[in-house]
């Protein structure tokens, strides 16, 4: 009997779980479990922190993909999480989604610093980043979205991009915001003009107090220059956090800027994750 092809979009639901714990002077990966299309890589490094990288089969998200990453960082542990390459989102009329849910224990550090997200023509993408911190936990988040394949003439040509960031410290909400880029609110190319990428960098917790103070002073001291190639801003979140923003005319320069802002991280991790790639 012949089978009638389904008109519904095939869906790939991927789930991954990572758990980090302190073992003596080092942090180790206690759990690394992933279901296709998600993959996890946990390379060794020379520092005391544990590293992990996410990847997906197929080189990006296709229509119907829904991915979820669950993270636990035990008290006293330090973890670096990134991606093996850019988060590419292909044409997806039904939409794609990616969710990260993390819990960070007392005196622990989590650095979530993936490569940029690039949504191609016709892509519909929604992501949620949710972090629950213990009162003395520390968190670094860096999130970059680009215009897409601008070299091929695709600039801000996606159909929908939404990003939600939630951070709770104990019972208190520190950050709860949502970015929405949708051409139904006006042509994206006209609204974003000459800029090719935008970034958010968040620093929270006692381990980052010195870095926050230095970055706040550095960014607020920058002169305001008309038609600058990079426009940054800095917003203190009480005495506990700092939220940096930037828009740039070049993806490469924005990536360099975020790495420069986070140049304190190798000392906290005991090794430099940007010196070598997986």
C-alpha positions as CSV (number, residue, x, y, z in Angstrom):
1,X,0.0,0.0,0.0
2,X,1.4,3.3,-1.0
3,X,1.7,6.0,1.7
4,X,0.3,9.5,1.1
5,X,3.0,12.1,1.9
6,X,2.0,14.2,4.8
7,X,1.6,17.9,4.1
8,X,2.7,18.8,7.7
9,X,6.2,20.1,8.3
10,X,8.4,17.4,9.9
11,X,9.4,18.5,13.4
12,X,12.7,17.7,15.1
13,X,12.5,18.1,18.9
14,X,16.0,18.0,20.4
15,X,16.7,17.9,24.1
16,X,20.0,18.1,25.9
17,X,21.1,18.1,29.6
18,X,24.3,19.3,31.1
19,X,25.3,19.2,34.7
20,X,28.6,20.5,36.2
21,X,30.0,19.9,39.7
22,X,33.1,20.7,41.7
23,X,35.6,17.9,42.1
24,X,38.5,19.1,44.2
25,X,40.0,22.2,42.5
26,X,38.3,21.5,39.2
27,X,34.9,21.5,37.7
28,X,33.8,18.3,35.9
29,X,30.9,17.5,33.6
30,X,28.7,15.1,35.6
31,X,26.0,14.8,32.9
32,X,26.1,15.4,29.1
33,X,23.1,13.9,27.4
34,X,21.8,15.0,24.0
35,X,19.1,13.8,21.7
36,X,19.2,14.5,17.9
37,X,19.4,17.0,16.3
38,X,21.3,18.5,19.3
39,X,24.9,17.4,20.1
40,X,27.2,18.2,23.0
41,X,31.0,18.4,23.0
42,X,33.0,18.6,26.2
43,X,36.6,19.1,25.4
44,X,39.4,19.2,27.9
45,X,41.1,22.4,28.8
46,X,44.0,23.6,31.0
47,X,41.9,25.6,33.5
48,X,39.8,24.7,36.5
49,X,36.4,25.3,34.7
50,X,34.6,22.8,32.6
51,X,33.8,23.6,28.9
52,X,30.9,22.5,26.7
53,X,29.9,23.3,23.2
54,X,26.5,22.8,21.5
55,X,26.0,21.8,17.9
56,X,23.2,20.5,15.7
57,X,23.1,17.9,13.0
58,X,22.5,19.5,9.6
59,X,24.4,22.7,10.3
60,X,21.5,24.8,11.5
61,X,17.8,24.9,12.3
62,X,15.2,24.0,9.7
63,X,11.4,24.5,9.7
64,X,9.8,22.9,12.8
65,X,12.9,22.4,14.9
66,X,12.4,22.9,18.6
67,X,15.5,22.6,20.8
68,X,15.8,22.7,24.6
69,X,19.0,22.8,26.7
70,X,18.8,22.2,30.5
71,X,21.8,23.2,32.6
72,X,22.8,22.7,36.2
73,X,25.9,24.3,37.7
74,X,26.4,23.0,41.2
75,X,27.7,25.2,44.1
76,X,31.3,26.2,43.6
77,X,31.5,25.0,40.0
78,X,32.6,27.0,37.0
79,X,31.3,26.3,33.5
80,X,31.8,27.8,30.0
81,X,29.2,27.1,27.4
82,X,29.4,28.1,23.8
83,X,28.5,26.8,20.3
84,X,30.6,25.0,17.7
85,X,29.6,27.6,15.1
86,X,27.0,30.2,14.2
87,X,23.4,29.5,15.0
88,X,22.0,29.4,11.5
89,X,18.2,29.5,11.0
90,X,16.9,28.6,7.6
91,X,13.6,29.4,5.9
92,X,10.9,28.2,8.3
93,X,7.3,29.1,7.7
94,X,6.2,27.2,10.7
95,X,8.9,28.5,12.9
96,X,11.9,27.3,14.9
97,X,12.5,27.6,18.6
98,X,15.4,27.2,21.0
99,X,15.2,27.3,24.8
100,X,17.9,27.4,27.5
101,X,17.0,26.8,31.1
102,X,19.8,27.0,33.7
103,X,20.2,26.8,37.4
104,X,23.5,28.2,39.0
105,X,24.3,27.3,42.6
106,X,26.0,29.4,45.3
107,X,29.5,30.6,44.5
108,X,29.2,29.1,41.1
109,X,29.9,30.7,37.7
110,X,28.2,30.1,34.4
111,X,29.4,31.8,31.1
112,X,26.9,31.4,28.3
113,X,28.7,32.8,25.2
114,X,27.5,31.2,21.9
115,X,28.4,32.3,18.4
116,X,26.1,34.8,16.7
117,X,22.6,33.9,15.5
118,X,22.0,34.4,11.7
119,X,18.4,34.2,10.5
120,X,18.2,33.7,6.7
121,X,15.4,34.9,4.4
122,X,12.0,33.7,5.5
123,X,13.2,32.4,8.9
124,X,11.0,32.5,11.9
125,X,12.9,32.0,15.2
126,X,12.1,32.3,18.8
127,X,14.5,31.8,21.7
128,X,14.2,31.9,25.5
129,X,17.1,32.2,27.9
130,X,16.1,31.6,31.5
131,X,18.6,31.6,34.4
132,X,17.9,30.9,38.0
133,X,20.8,32.1,40.2
134,X,21.5,31.4,43.9
135,X,22.2,34.6,45.9
136,X,26.0,34.3,45.5
137,X,26.1,32.8,42.0
138,X,27.6,34.7,39.0
139,X,26.5,34.7,35.3
140,X,27.8,35.9,32.0
141,X,25.5,36.0,29.0
142,X,26.5,37.2,25.5
143,X,23.9,37.2,22.7
144,X,24.5,38.5,19.2
145,X,22.0,38.6,16.3
146,X,23.1,39.4,12.8
147,X,21.4,40.6,9.6
148,X,21.8,37.2,8.0
149,X,23.6,36.5,4.7
150,X,24.4,40.1,3.9
151,X,27.2,39.1,1.5
152,X,24.4,37.4,-0.6
153,X,22.2,40.4,-0.5
154,X,20.1,39.1,2.4
155,X,19.9,41.8,5.1
156,X,17.4,41.6,7.8
157,X,15.2,39.5,5.5
158,X,13.9,37.0,8.0
159,X,10.1,36.9,8.9
160,X,10.3,36.9,12.7
161,X,12.9,37.0,15.5
162,X,12.0,37.0,19.2
163,X,14.4,36.7,22.1
164,X,13.4,36.5,25.7
165,X,15.9,36.9,28.6
166,X,14.9,36.1,32.2
167,X,17.3,36.2,35.1
168,X,16.2,35.6,38.7
169,X,18.5,35.9,41.7
170,X,16.9,34.0,44.5
171,X,13.2,35.0,44.5
172,X,13.9,38.4,42.8
173,X,13.6,39.0,39.1
174,X,16.7,40.9,37.9
175,X,16.0,40.9,34.1
176,X,12.8,40.1,32.3
177,X,12.8,41.4,28.7
178,X,11.9,40.5,25.2
179,X,13.4,41.6,21.9
180,X,11.1,41.4,18.8
181,X,12.2,42.0,15.2
182,X,9.3,41.6,12.8
183,X,8.8,43.2,9.4
184,X,5.0,43.6,10.2
185,X,6.0,46.5,12.4
186,X,7.9,48.1,9.6
187,X,10.6,47.1,7.1
188,X,13.6,45.8,9.1
189,X,16.2,47.1,6.6
190,X,14.9,50.6,7.0
191,X,14.5,50.4,10.7
192,X,18.0,49.0,11.3
193,X,19.7,51.0,8.6
194,X,23.4,50.5,8.2
195,X,23.8,48.2,11.2
196,X,24.6,44.5,10.5
197,X,24.5,43.1,14.1
198,X,23.3,43.8,17.6
199,X,24.6,42.4,20.9
200,X,23.6,42.1,24.5
201,X,26.1,41.3,27.2
202,X,25.0,40.7,30.8
203,X,27.2,40.4,33.9
204,X,25.7,39.3,37.2
205,X,27.0,38.3,40.6
206,X,29.9,38.9,43.0
207,X,32.6,37.2,40.9
208,X,32.2,39.9,38.3
209,X,32.0,43.0,40.5
210,X,35.4,44.3,39.4
211,X,34.8,43.6,35.8
212,X,31.4,45.4,35.9
213,X,32.9,48.4,37.5
214,X,35.7,48.7,34.9
215,X,33.3,48.1,32.0
216,X,30.8,50.6,33.2
217,X,33.4,53.3,33.5
218,X,35.0,52.4,30.1
219,X,31.7,52.3,28.1
220,X,30.2,55.5,29.7
221,X,33.4,57.4,29.0
222,X,33.3,56.8,25.3
223,X,32.6,59.9,23.2
224,X,29.4,60.2,21.2
225,X,30.5,60.2,17.6
226,X,28.1,60.8,14.7
227,X,27.7,57.7,12.4
228,X,30.1,55.7,14.5
229,X,30.8,52.1,13.3
230,X,29.8,50.8,16.8
231,X,27.4,52.3,19.2
232,X,27.5,50.9,22.8
233,X,25.5,51.6,25.9
234,X,25.8,50.4,29.6
235,X,22.9,50.0,32.1
236,X,23.7,49.1,35.7
237,X,21.2,46.7,37.3
238,X,21.4,48.0,40.8
239,X,24.6,46.8,42.5
240,X,24.3,43.2,41.3
241,X,24.5,43.4,37.5
242,X,25.4,45.3,34.3
243,X,23.7,45.1,30.9
244,X,25.7,46.2,27.9
245,X,24.3,46.8,24.4
246,X,25.9,47.5,21.1
247,X,25.0,47.9,17.5
248,X,27.7,47.6,14.8
249,X,28.1,48.0,11.0
250,X,30.2,44.8,11.0
251,X,29.6,41.4,12.5
252,X,33.3,40.8,12.9
253,X,33.9,44.1,14.8
254,X,31.0,43.4,17.1
255,X,32.3,39.9,17.9
256,X,35.7,41.4,18.6
257,X,34.1,44.0,20.9
258,X,32.2,41.5,22.9
259,X,35.3,39.3,23.3
260,X,37.2,42.4,24.4
261,X,34.5,43.2,26.9
262,X,34.8,39.7,28.2
263,X,38.6,39.6,28.3
264,X,38.5,39.0,32.1
265,X,36.9,35.6,31.5
266,X,40.1,33.5,30.8
267,X,41.5,34.5,34.3
268,X,38.2,33.3,35.9
269,X,38.2,30.1,33.9
270,X,41.9,29.3,34.1
271,X,42.2,29.0,30.3
272,X,41.3,31.0,27.2
273,X,38.4,29.6,25.2
274,X,39.0,31.9,22.3
275,X,42.6,30.8,21.8
276,X,41.5,27.6,20.3
277,X,38.3,26.2,18.8
278,X,36.7,22.7,19.1
